Amino acid sequence: MFLIDELIALLAANLILSQALGTSTMFIAADSKKNMLATSCVITVFTTFGSAAAYFIDCMLPEPAADLRLLLYTAVIGILYVIMLTASYFVGRNWFADFRKYIHVSAFNCAVMGTLFTISGRAAENSSEFDLGWYISSGFEAGIGFIVAALILAAAYRKLNSAKVPASFRGFPAMLVYLGIISMAVYSLK
């Protein structure tokens, strides 16, 4: 039951626009199944490994230097970005040109940085219960929440961009209203 509650909470956090976690990237991902799968997987990798690095940053960073957290998180994501680009280049040079765009879109996405700060904030509230495993699992759950949110968005993407929707409302405005309604429904489950 605890896992279901956590998954619903992370899904709601990804969908509620007040936190704005990856909304624009979800629009890109919902365009096609290939884009959605690749972007979601790369974001999950970034949130998982970034959360592990955030654990070490949070453990080693003294309280008076907490303002450096943003700089250090950005540096970690930058290092992960370079590692993923390098690894994907050497693993498959023939599909590197297609895959690198997903790394570019995902690396400095607000879903990744928002996940690191959300996990860090939750750990700061009650530091006795949180360890490296909790940080990693929370980062992975946030990535899975992004995947589920992208699937929900993809379900309505074509219909909300069809000719049946008035031209002035078609596209981004319709998606924002749709996300708002879905996020209220999901948030009510908690």
N, C-alpha and C positions, 0 to 999 in steps of 0.2 A: 504494500500500500504506500509505503514511504517513497519508493521509486516512481510510482504513478503520480503522486503529489508533486514530486520534484520535476518530473517531465512536463506536467501541465503548467507548473509555475514558470519553467524556462520557456515553454512554448508561448505562454501569455506574455512573458517579458520580451520575446522576440517580435510578437505581433503588435503589442501596444505601441502606438506611435510616439508616446511621450518619451520613450527611451530611444526611439528611432534606430533600432539595431538592424542595419542592413536593408532598409526598405528599398533603396534605389538598386542595390545589387539583386534583390529578389525580383525586381522588374526585369532585369537583364536575364536572370536565370530562368524566369518563367517563359521566356520567348521560345525556347525549344527544349526538348527532353535532354539532348546532349549538353546544352549549356547549363541546365539545371543540375544535372548529375555531376558534371565536372566542377562547377562553381561551389556547389554544396560540399563536395568531398574535400576540395582544397580549403574551404573555410573551416571545416571540421578539423583538418590537420593543423591549421594555424591556431585555432582556439585550444586544441588539446596540448600541443607543444608550447604554445605561448603561456598557457596556464601553469605548466610545469616550471617554466622559467620565472613566472610571476611569484611562485612559491618561494624560490630562492631569493628573489629580489626583496620580497616582503620580510623574509627571515633575516637578511643581512642589512637591510636599510634601517638605520636608527630613526626614531620618531622625529627628531629635529630636521632630518633631511627628507622627510616624506614628500616635499614638493618636487623632488627629483624623480619621483615614481613615473610620471608621464614621459620624461626623457628616457628613462631606462626601459620602460615598456616599448617605446617606439624603437629604441636601439635593438631590442630583442626581436621584435617583429621584422625589422630591417635585416637582421642576421638570418632569421628563418627564411625571409624572402630570397636572399642571395643563395642560401643553401638549397632551397627548392628549385630555383632556376638552374643552378649548376647541376644538381642531381638529375633533373628532367632532361637537361641537355646531353649528359653522358649516358643516360639510360636509353633514350630513344631520340636520336637526332632527327629522324625522319618525321616524327610527330611533334617535335619541340615547338615548331612555328605555330601550330594549332593550340597547343596546351599552355604556352606561356601567357596568353591573354587571360586565362582563368587565374593564374598566379598573380598577374598584375591587378586584376579587379578585386581579388580576395585579400591581398596582403594588407593593405592599409584601409580596409573596410571598417566602418564604424562597428560592425558586429564583432569583429575580432577585438578591437580596443575596448569596446563596451563590455565584452565578456570578461576581460582581464580586470577592469575596474569593478565590475559587479561582484566577481568572485573575491577580489581583494577586500571590498567593503564588507561582504558577508563574513569573511574570515576575521576582520578587525573587530566585529561585534562580539564574537565569541571565539577567541583564538585557541582555547583549550581543546576544542573538538576537531580542528582542521589540520590536516597533514598533507604531505605530497600526494598521496593517493586521492584524497578528497579534491584537491586542486585539479588533478588530471581528469578525474571522473566528471567534475563540474564543467571543465572545458569541453570534454567530449559530449556531455549532455547538451551543452549550449549549441554545439555543432549539429547534433541530431535535431534539436529544436528548430534550428535554421532550415534543415532539410524538410521537416514537416511543414513549416511555415511556407517554404517555397512550393511544396506540393499543393497546399491549400490555395495558394495564389495561382499556380499553373492551372488548377481546375477551372478557374473562372476567367483566365487571361483572354482567351479567344472570344468568349461571349461578351466580355466588357469592352472589347475593341471592335465589335462587329458593327455593321451598318444599322442595326436595330437601336443602338444607343445614340442619343442626340450628339451631333458633332462637337458641340461645346463641352459636353460632359465626357466624351469618349477618351480613353487612355488613362493618363495619370489621375485626374480627378475621380473617375469612377473606381480606380484601384484603391485610392485612399479611403473612399467611403466603404468599399467592400472590406478592406482591412480593418477599419474601425468597427464594423458590425461583427465580423468574425472574432476580433479581439475581445469585444464585450461578451460574446457567447462563450469563448474559451475561458475568459477571466471569471465568469460566473460559475464555472465548474469547480473552482478552488474553494 
